[in-house]
Amino acid sequence: MCLGVPGEITEIDGSEAIADFWGVERRVRIDVVGDSVEVGDYILNHAGFAIRKIPEREVEETMAIYESLFGDDPDEALDEIGADDDADIDIGRGRPQTTAPGGDAGEQDDD
């Protein structure tokens, strides 16, 4: 399961920005958002990409929802969702390819 994480933009450098996720700072791409992003804005981050600018009227409610998921330990929750990992991008894990008899590549059987 993938989870987007809200964070506050603290610095902008071209198409990249630094976002603060409950004290954990990460570099995120902001060029795919589609909206203008400024320092102080909140974004929804997924795999190192800001996928949505959170409207100002929704920030408080969004942050409250995520904080309720954290329980008593936000650091543990951030570890669980990978926000504290050095590798922000998770390569897709599709079904492995196998070589079928005769050398043709095919999908692995479900058996």
HELIX and SHEET records of a PDB file:
HELIX    1   1 GLU A   56  PHE A   70  1                                  15    
HELIX    2   2 PRO A   74  ILE A   81  1                                   8    
SHEET    1   A 5 VAL A  24  ARG A  29  0                                        
SHEET    2   A 5 GLU A  16  PHE A  21 -1                                        
SHEET    3   A 5 VAL A   5  ASP A  13 -1                                        
SHEET    4   A 5 TYR A  42  HIS A  46 -1                                        
SHEET    5   A 5 PHE A  49  ILE A  54 -1                                        
SHEET    1   B 2 GLN A  97  THR A  99  0                                        
SHEET    2   B 2 ALA A 105  GLU A 107 -1                                        
END                                                                             
